[in-house]
Every structure is written in structure tokens, then in C-alpha cells.
């Protein structure tokens, strides 16, 4: 497989991985490192946090995908029931 070389100019380096982008898809600007989230992003994060749709904390090991899916569906249904009450 032939490796694509990035263009010489115009594309920024990734500050997190230290790699140069080969191409950029989309127009959204990446926030600078260490910058606080915008008010819109903060509002969205707060709304998602209040939704309560999350798994318990911890590391879970499963013998199969079916076991993992069963737990995920159980947690989802429990959170939906909590939200309705």
C-alpha cells in the first residue's frame, strides 16, 4: 500500500498527536488547547449530563457481545424509567 504524503502547505499539525493532517473534512474550527468551551457547548454538555443516560462507573469484562449488549440495554431502560418518574 502506497503511503500518501501530506500537502506541503495549508494544513495544520495536530497538537494532540503531533501529526500533520493529510486533509480536513468539514468547516468547524478546533478550539485552541486549554480554551474554555463556548457557551453553546457548555449548555449542550450540561443538558447531556442531566439526561442521566450513562453506565455505572468501572471496567466491565464480558464473555460475549450479547452479554455486553444485555447490560447496556438494562442500564438504558433503567435510566429511561428514572427519567419518567
PENORTA-V338182 format. One line per field, one symbol per residue. phi: phi as a letter, one per 40 degrees, with the letter a starting at -180 (. if undefined). psi: psi as a letter, one per 30 degrees, with the letter a starting at -180 (. if undefined). burial: b if it has 24 or more other C-alpha atoms within 12 Angstrom, else e. A space follows every 10 residues. Layout:
phi: ???
psi: ???
burial: ???
This chain:
phi: .cccccccbg bcccccbgbc ccabbgbccc cccgccccdc cccccccccc cgcaccchbb bbcacccccc cccccccccc ccccc
psi: kkkkkllelf klljfefglk kelkklfkkk llkfklllee eeeeeeeeef fgilllklkk klfleeeeee eeeeeeeeee eeef.
burial: eeeeeeeeee eeeeeeeeee eeeeeeeeee eeeeeeeeee eeeeeeeeee eeeeeeeeee eeeeeeeeee eeeeeeeeee eeeee
